[in-house]
Structures are given as C-alpha cells and as structure tokens.
C-alpha cells in the first residue's frame, strides 16, 4: 500500500519541541510517521527476503544432491525465484519511501528555519552569525534527515539478523552461537570509534560555520574592503580559516577511514572463520553440503547488517550534532509577535497614536513627520510597525486605544506597513519583487511604478517586469532601488502606510513628481511620511514637527512657514523653518541624481 505524500513545502511545518536533540528528532519522526512506517515495513520485507535466500538455496542443493532434478528441487527453485521477485519489488518501492523520508525531514526542518528567520527580524542577526543560519539550512537540515532515510534499512537488517539467528541455531547450535555472538562483538569493537568520530565531526561543523560566516561577511562588504584596501587582509584571513576547516576534515577522515577499513576487515575475518568451522563439520558429516553453503551465505550476508548498524551509528551521530545546531537557531525568539494577541483588532479607521511622542495619525490623512534629527523621527515611525515588543513596553503605541503589543502580530502587519529608509531587495523577477502578496495585476504593478516614478527601472532590467533582479538588486542604482521599494510598499495598499525617507536618493525633479503622485495615490488613506523635503511637505495634508522627542507643533507646510514667532507654537514653527530652510538651500544647489552619470548616489 502506497502512502500519499503531502506536497512540499508543507502548509504548516509545525511547532517543534526545543528541549533537546533527541526530542526534536522524535518529534520529526512522528510528523512523518506514516511514510516512515511504510518505509520500515518495506525494509523488513527486503531484508527478510535476503535472510531466507541462503536457507532456500541450501535446501535446493541438498534436494538436488539427493534426488537430482526432481519435483522437490524445482519447488525450492520456484520458491527462491518468488522470494527474489518480492525482494526486487519491495526494494524498488522501499527506496522511493526512503528518499521521501529524507525529503520530509530535510525540507521540513528547512521550513522551520525559514519561518524562524522571517519572524525573528533583527533578533536572529543579533544572536547568531549569518554563517550559522546558512549552515542550518544548507547542512544541518540535510544531516538530520539522514536518520529517517536509513531507519528502514537499520530496522530491516535487525529483523533479518533475528531470522538468521533462529535458522542457524536450529541447524547447528555451535555455528549459530558463533554467528549470533560474533557479529555483536565485531559491532562493539567498531562502536569504540564512534565517540571520537562524533567529537571531530562537531569540531569540523563549528569550523565550517565560522568559515561560512566569514565568507558571507567578506562578500557583503567587498565594496567597502576595496575602498579601504583591505581585500588582501580578508583574503588571507579566509585562507587561514579554510585551512582550519580542511584540517578538521582530515581529522574526521582519519577516523572515518579507520572505521571503514575495519568494517571490511573484521567481517571478512569472521566469514573466513565461519567457513572453516563449517567445512570441518561438513567433512565430519555433522552438517550437509547445502547447510554449509547456507552458513557461508549467512555469514557473508550478516556483514551487510553489521555495516548498516555502524553506518546508522555514524548517521545518528551527525543527526544529533545537526539537531543541536538547529535548536540553537529555532530557539531565537522573534523581536515581536512571539506571543499570540489577546485583544481584538480595532475596526478600520481607528487612529494610530504614539504615546511617547504624542504623534496621532487620524484616519484618511497624509501626514509628514519632520525633525532636526532624522534618526529621531525615523525611530518614531519605525515603532509604529511594532518591530520590537520589548521596546514597545517602553514606548507604547495604540491603534484605536489598544496597545499594539496586545494585537495579533500577523493581523497588525496587514493593517500597518512600515517601509524603512534602507531598501532591502531580493533576487527574482521584478514583478515578484514588487508584488509581495502575489495578488496584483499587471495594471496594478504599472500604476505603482508610475507613482514611484520608476519607469527607468523597467528599461534598465531586461524583459521589464519579467526580468530578473540579482541579489539585493545590485544591478540597480541607489535611487532605483529606493523607488522599487516605494512601489512595493504602495502595492501592499495597507490601511496605514509609514514611509521613512522615501525620496532621499533621487533628484529634485523626480522627487517633485513622486510627491504629487504619492499624495494622490494615498488620498483618503492614513499615511505618514518621514521627510524634511519641502517638495514633499508641500503636498501632504498636515506636518507634525518633532522637537526633543515630542510633537511640538502641527499644521500645513504653509501654515508653519507663515506662523509668527509670538503665535502659539511660534518658537517650534521657527525651528521647523530652520530645518526646512536647510533643505531649501540643498534644493537650490546643483542637482544630484542617481540617473545622471558621474553623480554619487544619495548625495542629497
């Protein structure tokens, strides 16, 4: 009976226990129990078929010697043929299930790591180096899954060992005891090499993780290294670390090669000894020629279960090491959303209020937040998206009177979207990069590109929307990346959209077009734009000026520019004019644009 395999990736990879490696391995086994049990059943059939073949062959030889080509010989030969056919069928199907066991374990764990990374935010980069996370998917998930792939062979070989022991003890107690007790003794000798192998494999895994981290850091910072002439220093450092990994691998290989050679030598000596004893008994007439052939077949066959048992120990050792590493990654707590929400989501149109600064976003208004310190205004905007629950306790934000920390994290993400100042792009087609939810039409994509004034991106990417962006969008200029990120944020079409410095890397003409189109596109929907650009400030419904961490005054851009010093909020308006004035001076300076050759990106 074939077991239907749920398509990968799984809709829900589950919630694993993180108390220890054994508990994690057992949990994953239960997650795929029907596939695993089917594989084990087929493995038992395969090995038992092989275990009875020497017995059937011996009986056929004895019947042929006694009666020639009679019906008894043909009967045993037919039975041997039927067992062979069953062996071939079960082996073919069983291999398929072995592979499925491996795939479910490997990709299930990879999904768990991916989910942890996506939910943890900055928390995972603060706790773990990048190389550890990469190795968890590229190495540890695969190593852990090997235990499920070999489980059917191990249990099947154990079943075959018991069948062979019963047959041999029935035919010759002396030879049966030699075989039954001799092979475990050989296995015991080999097991002494497992612990040093495990220690060296753990050391190699640690060194490989450090090397991966160093490589990732070097590649991501290559441009900076070239600027300061540090390429050779980091190249030499990588060379030293790679040699450490190589040396650790050589130490692993030394123990592994000794283990492999003993797996061949010790069973070979054992088979020779059994054949000698059996031959002496056959000469003495204590066993038949057919039984001698059967005993030789058993002793040779049992070397395979012995190798599988040793291999299983090695696989289990690697899986244990991998499970420990995976638990380290999976234990990273998300900065936000680690606990389920306890309050119902407020109805649409609820105001979003930052209690610390006094910023209040009324529904349907496009508001700009201005501060002399751009980092301070960016910090206020960022906490509106609830990226850190710990920080939320110190600087609470409420949606419709309910703390963001009490709301369901996923539902809140659908209502409030924060696009930070540094755009993060990923590899893939331009359309996929823009449409994160996969629901936008081609017309929607083009409309968002128009708002972000990013038509030049379409012409710079071969095949336009269907063209492929490389990792981090490195084929685009800084301004192009910023505008792609802006179009992506607009396409999410949230109830509340927060944009942090969305036009800081474009020229004044482009910024003016974006300001008008953005205000039109978000008209009637709550929007906050962190900026000090007069071109953008002149298009929004209201400006909030942040001074010393609190909103000191509010009004339209024109009202704040014209407010007298002796009027209420006049002093704050004066400071606002000073901040905006610096940007007016910048706009009056020669233009800088990422679209013009020879101009430094982000000069404004």
N, C-alpha and C positions, 0 to 999 in steps of 0.2 A: 504494500500500500504506500503510495507516494503522499507526502505531506505538502500541502500548499505553502509556499514561502511568501511571506509578505514582502512587497516590493521595497527596495531600499531607495532613498533613505526612509526610515521609519517615521510615521506621523508623530509619534511621541517616543523618544529614546528612554523615558522612564526617569525615576529618581533613585540613584544607586546609594547603597549604604557606604559610608566612608570611614568606618571604624577600623578597617584593616584589609590587607590584600586578599586573604582567604575569603572574607565575607564578600568582597567585591566580585571575586571570581565565581563564587557560588551563586550570587545574585544574577550575574550574566548568564550562567548556565540555566537557571530557572526561566530567564527571559526567552530562551530559545529551546526549551525542553523538548518539544515535540520533534523538532528537527534533530536534536541531539540524540533522543531516544531511538529514533528511526535509524540514524547512522550507527548507533551502538548495536541495535538488533541485526542490521546487515553485517556489521563487523563480526559479530559472533557466528553468524552463518558462514561467512568466508573462512574464518579460522578453524571452525569445527570441521568444515568440509576438507580442509587441508590436513587436519589432525587424523581423520579416519582413512585417508588415502593410503598411507603405508600399511595399515591393517588390511584393507581390501586387497592391496597388491600382494601382500604376503599370503593371504588365503588363496588368491588366484594361482600363485606359484605352487603352493602345496597341492591344490586340486589338480593342476596340470601335471605335476610330477607323479601323482598317484593314479589318475585316470586318463591322462592325455587330453586331447581336445574333446572332452565330453560336455554334457549339459551344465555340470557344476562350474567348469571353467568359464563357459560362455556367460553363465549367470553372474558370476563375480565380476567378469569384464564389463558386462552391461551395467551393473551397479556402479562400478568405478567410473564409467562414462557418464552416468546420470549425475553422480556427485560432482564430476568435473564441469558439467554444463551448469549445474546450480552454482558452483563456485564462480564461474565466469560471469553469470548474470548478476549475482549478488555483489561481486566485486565492482562491476561497472556502475551499478546503481549506487552502491555504497560510497564510491569515490565522489560521486556528484554531491551526496549529502555531506561528506567530509568537507568539501570546498564550501558548501553553503554554511556549515557550522563556522568555518573560519571567517567567511564574509560577514555573517551576522555579528560575530564578536568584534571583528576589527572595525567595521563601519559603524556599529552601534556605539563603540567607545569613541570613535572619531566624532560622531554626532554630539555626544555628551561634552567633549572638549570644545567643540564649536559653539554649542549653546552656552557653556560657561564663559567663553571668551566674549561672545556677543552681549551677554547680560552683565558682565562684570565691569565693563567700561575701563576706566583708568586703573581700577583696583588690581587687575592682573599684571599690568606692567610695573606697578609699584612693588608687588610681592615677588614676581618671578622674572627672570631674564627671558628675552624673546626666544632664545635657543631652546629652553626647556619646554616652552609651549609648542614650538615647531616639532621637536623630537617626540612629544607626546602623541602627535598625530602621525608623523612620518615613520616612527619606530616603535614606540611603546604599545600603541593600539594593535599593531600587527603581531608583535611578540606575544601579547596577552592572548590573542585569538588562536594562536597555535595550539594551546592546550585543548581547545574544543575540537580542532581538526584531528588530533592524534588520539582523542579519547576512545573512539570506536576501535582503533587498532589495539590499544592497550587492553581494553576490557575483552575484546575478541581473543587476543593472544592468551590472556589469563584463563579464559574459558577453555581454549584449546589445550593449554597446559594441564588442566584438571582432567580433561577427557583422555589425553595421552597417559597421564599418571594412572588412571583407572585401568586402561587397557594393558599397560605394561606390567602393573602389579598382578594383574590376573594371569598373564602369560608366564612371567618369571619374577618372583619376589626379589631376587638378588639384583637382577638388571634393573628392575623397576625402581628399587631403592636408590641404586646408583644414579639413575637419571633424575628421579624426583628430588633427591637431596643434593646432587652435584650441581645442578643449574642454579639453585638459590645461592649456593656457596660462591659460584662464579659471579653472580649478580652482587653479592655482598662485597666481594673484592673490588668490583668496579665502582660501587657506591661511594667508596672512600675518596674517589676523585671528584665527586660532585660538589662538595663544600668548597674546596679551593677554586673550582671552576666558577662557582657562583660568586665568590669574592672578586675574582679577576674580571668577571663579566660586569659586576656592579661598578668596579673602578673604571672599566672601559666606557660604560654608559655615562658616568659622571664626566669623564674627559670629553666624550663626544658632545655632550650637551653644552659644555663650556666652549668648545670649538665652534659649534653652530651659532651660539650667541655672539662670539667674536666676529664670525663671518658676516652675520646679519648686521651688526653694528658698523662694520667696516664698509659694507656695500651701501648702506643707507647714508653714511657720512662721507662717501667717496669724494663728492664735490668739495666739501669743506677741507678734507685732507689734502686735496690737490692745491687748494688755495693757500694752505699754510706749509706746504712741502712735507707733509707727514706720511705720504704714501709708503715710502720705504720702511719707515719705523713700524707701521702697522703690518706691512707685508712680512717683515722679519718676525714680528710677534706671532702672526698667524702660522708662519713656518715652524716656529718653536712649539706652538700648541698642537699643530698637526702631527709633529713627530712624537709628542707625548701620547696622542691617540694611537699612532702606529705602534709604539712600543707597548701600550696596553693591549692592543690587538694581538701582538706577537706573544705576549704572556698568556693570553686566552688560548691562542692557537697551540701553544706548547702543551698545555694540559689537555686540550681537545684532541690533539694528535695522539697523545699517550692513551687517552681513553679509547679512541677509535682503533688503535693497534691492538689493545688488549681485548676489545670486542671481537676481533678476528682470531687472535692467538689463543685465548683461553677456551672459547668454544671449540676451536679446532683440536686442541689437545684433548678436550673432553670427548669429542666424537671418536678420535683415534683410540682412546682408552675403551670406550663402549664397544667399538667394533672388535677390538682384540678380545675382550671378555666374551662377547657374543660368539666369535669364531671358535674359541676354545670350548664353549658349551655346545656349539653345533657339532664339533668333531666328537665330543663326548656323547652325543645323542640326546642331550638334555633339552634342546630346542630344535625345531625343524628348520630347513633352509629358508622357508617362507618367513618364519618368525625372525630369523637372523636378518633378512632383508628389511623386515618391518622395524626391527630395533635400530638398524642403521638409519632408516628413514626418519624414525622418531628423534634420534639424537641429532641428526642434521637439521631436521625441521625445528626443533626446540631452540636452536641457536637464533632463529629469527625472533621468536617471542622475547628472548633474552635481549637482543639488540633493541627491540621496541621498548622494553621496560627501561633500558638505560637511556634511550632517546627520550622517553617520556619524562624521566627524571631531569634531563637537561632542559626540555621544553618547560616543565613545571618551574624549574629554577628561573629561567628567563621570564616566564609569565609572572612569577612572584615579584621579581625586580621591577618589571614594567608596571604591575598593578600599584606598587608603592609610588612610582613616579606619577602615574595617572591620578592617584588620590591627592597628591600634592597640588596638582593643577585643579582638580574638581573641587577641592576644599576652599578655593578662593571665593570669598563672599562678594556678591555684587555691591557696588557702592550705593545703589538704590534698587528698591524692589525686591530685597531678599525675603521680606515677609509679605504675606498677602494683605490687600487693602481691607480695612474694617468699616469704611464709610461708603455710602452710595455716591456715585458720581453726580455732581450737581447738574441741573438742566442746562441746556445750551443757552448761551447769552449771559452766563454768570461772570461777574468781574474777577480779574486776577489781580491779587494785591500782595505786594512785597512789604511785610510789616516793618522790616528794619529800615528801609529807605523811605517808606511812605509812597512808593510808586503804585498807582492804581490804574489798571487798564480797563476802561469801560468798554462794553461790547460795541463792535462796529466802528471803532475809532482807529485811525492810523496815527500812531504817536512816535515821536523821536525822543531819545534819551541822550542828553549831552552832558559831558563832564570834562573839566580841565585835565583830569587823569583818565585816559581811555580805558586803562585796566580796571578802574573802579566801576565805570558804567558797564563794562563787559562782564564783570563779576556779578552785578545785579541781574543782568539779562540771563546769564548762564544759570543762576539758581532758580529762575522761573521754570526751567525744564526739569527740575528735581533729578540732578545727576548724582547727588551725594546725600544720603539720608542723614548721616552724621552732621554734615554742615547745615542741613535743613532744620535740625533742632536748635541750632544757634541763631539762624536767620530764617524764621518761618515764613512760608508763602501760603496763601489761601486762595482757593478757587471757589467762589460763591460762599465764602465763610468757612469752608472745610480745608483743613491742612492738607497740603499735597502729600505729606508722609502717610496720611490715613487713606489715600485713594489707591485703587488698583493701578499698579505701575504701567501695565500694558494699555489699559483703557486711557490713562492720562496721556500716554505717548500719542494716542490717536487724536487727542484734543489740542495738545500743546506741542509745537515743534520749534526747537531752537537750532538755528544754523550758526555755528560759531565762526570766528574770524578766519581761522586757518582751514581751507577746504581740504577734505580728505576724499580722494578719488580712488577708484579701484579698477582693475583690469576688466575688460569685457566690452561689449558693444556700447556705443554712445547712447542708444535708446534704453538699454538696460541700466546704464549709469544714471540716466535721468529719471526713469520710471521705477522707483524702488518697490512699489506695490504691484507692478505688473498689470495695472488696470487702465492706463492712459491710452487714448487713441493717438494716431499719428498727428491728427489735428491738434490735440492737446499738447503734444510734445513741441510742435512748431510754435504754438501760441506762447508756451513758457519760454522758448528760445527767443522769441520776439521781445517779451517783457525784459529778459536779461540781456538783450542786445548782443546775442551770441551767434549771429548768423555766420560770422567769420570762422567759428569753430566747425560748422558744417563743411565749409570749403577746405579747411585745413586737415580734416580727418577723411581719408579715403573712404568712399561709399557713404559719407554723411552719417545719418542716423544708424545705418547698418555697419558702419566702420568700427574697428576695434581700437579701443584705447589701451595703451600699455599700462603696466603697474604704476599707480599713483598719478596717472595721466601725465607722465613726464614728457610726452611729445607736445604738450600744450604750454603756452606761456603762463606766467603767474596770473595775469588778468583773465585769460581764457579759462583757467581752472576756477577762478573765483566766479565767473559768470555761469559756468556749467553748474557749480554748486548752488548758485542762486536760482537757476532754472529748476534744479532738482527740488529745492525747498518749496518753490512756488507750486510745483506739481503735486506735492503732498496735500495741498489745499486744506490745511487744518483750520479749526475754528480760531485758534490763536497762533500766530506766526511771529517768532522773535528772530530778527536778523542782526548779527553783530558785524559792523563794518562791512557791509556787502559790496561797497564800491571803492574800497581803499586802493585797489591796484589797477584802476582804469583811468583814462584821461578825462578831462573836464567835459568834453563834448559827449562822450559815451555815458558819463555819469549823469549828465542832464537828461539824456533820453531815458535812461533806466529809472531815474527819479519820477518822471512823469508817468511812465508806463506802470511802474510798480504801484504808485498811488491809485491809478485807475484800476489795476487788476485786483487790488485788495480793498477797494472801496466797499464800505459796509461790513467788513470783517475785521476783527481785532488784530492789530499788527503793531509790533514795537520794532523800531529801527534804531540801533545804537550807532550814532554818527555825529560828527561835528561839521559835516559838509553843508555849506549854505545852499548848494544846489538841491540837496535832498530835503533840508529843513524847510525850504520854501514850498514844498509840495505836500507836506503832511498836515493832518488836521490840528495837531497840537504838539508842543515841545515841552518836555519836562527837563529842567536844569538841575543836575545833581551837584550838590556842594557839601563837602565834608561827610559824604556817605548818605545824605538825605536829600529828598527833593525840596529844593529851596524855593522854586517858583515854577509856574506853568503859564502857558499861553501860546498863541500862534507865533511863528517866527517874526512876523512883522510887529506884533504887539510887544514882544520882548526887546526888539531893536529900538522901538519908539518910546518905551516906558521911561518916564522921568526918574531921576535919582531919588527925589523926595516922595515918590508914589509908593504905595505898599509893594514890597518886593523889589523896589528900585535898585537897591545895592546888589541883589542877586542878579537882576537883569543886566547891571553894569558888568559884572563878572562874566555873564553869558556873552555879552557883546565882545568882551576881550578874547574869549575863547574862539568865537566865531570869526572875529576880526583876523586872527592869525590864519584861519583857513581862507578868508577872503584874500589875504596877501599871497597865500600859496597859489590860489587860483589865478591871481594876476601875474604870477611868474610864468616863465616859458613852460609850455605844456610838456608833460612826460606821459608817454603811453606805451603800454606793452605791445601795441600794434605797430609802433614805429621802430625801424631798425636802429640799433645802436643805443637804445634808451634802456636804462636799468629798470628792471621790474620793480613795481611797488615803490617808485621814487616819491610818490605823493603821500 
